[in-house]
Amino acid sequence: ISFGLKIPVFEISTLAALAVNANNGRVIVAIDARMQEVYTATFHAENEQLQLLGDEQLCKPAILIEQALALKEHPTTLVGTGWDAYHGLI
């Protein structure tokens, strides 16, 4: 539709879209990917700006939890369905 109307299209990651409303500080987004995996990304939010730290990735929940614990000295917001899906591991 946008091509026909000559309207520009901008790609927005679902992980970034979930992180955009978080408070300032670190934001770790996790979406349940089923089959014991999550899509995840870590962001730094400041003054309504969002910066991706590292890469978006697919990983096991245990690895995600290790990464989150490594950031425990920083205020961190956890966002997404991946945290609820694997709450028992946390």
N, C-alpha and C positions, 0 to 999 in steps of 0.2 A: 504494500500500500504506500509506504513512504517513498519507494523508488518512483512509482507512478506520479505521485504528488510532488516529487522533488523536495522532500522534507528530509533533513539529515537524521541519521539514526546513531545513537551512542550506545556502546556496549556497557552494561553495568553488571558486575558480578553479583550473584545472589548473596554470597557471603558478605560482600561490601554493603549491599543494601540492608542486610540485617544489622550490620555494625554501625551504620550511619547515625542512629539516634542514641548511641551510647554516650555516657558522660566522658569527660576528659580522662585520659590514662590509657592503659592497655585494654584491648578488647580481643578476646579469643572467641571466634565463632565456630560452632560445630553443628553440622547438619547430618542427621542419621542417613547413611548411605545403604543401610541394610547389610546383611551378610557379615555382621560384626566389624563394620568399618564406618568411618565418618569422613565427610568433606570438611576441611578446616582451614582457617587462616587466622593470623594474628595481625592486629592493626594497632596503630597509635592514634588516638583521637585527641585533638586539641583545637579549641576555638572553632568548632564546627568544621574542621578539616580532618580528613582521614588519610592515613599513610599506611600502606601495606608493608609489614615487616616480614621479609622472607617471601615464600611462595605459597600459593594456595596448594593444598595437597589432599590426597586420600590416604588415610592411615588407620591403624587399629586404635581403639579407644585407649588402650594402655599407654601407647606412645603419646597420645594427646594429653593424657593426665600427667605423664612425666614432663612434657613441655610446659604445662600450666604450673606445675609445682616448681619448675626452674625459675619461674617469674614471680614467686611468692613474695619477694621483697618489694614488688611494685604493685600499686593498686590495680586490680584487674577485674574487668567485667566479663562474665561468661554469658554468651548469647547463643540461642539456637536449640533445635530439637535433639541434637547429639548428646547434650548434657543430660537431658531427661531420660533418653533411651538407655544410657549406660550409667545411670545414677548408682546402681549397686556396686560398680567398680570404684566409684569415688569414695 
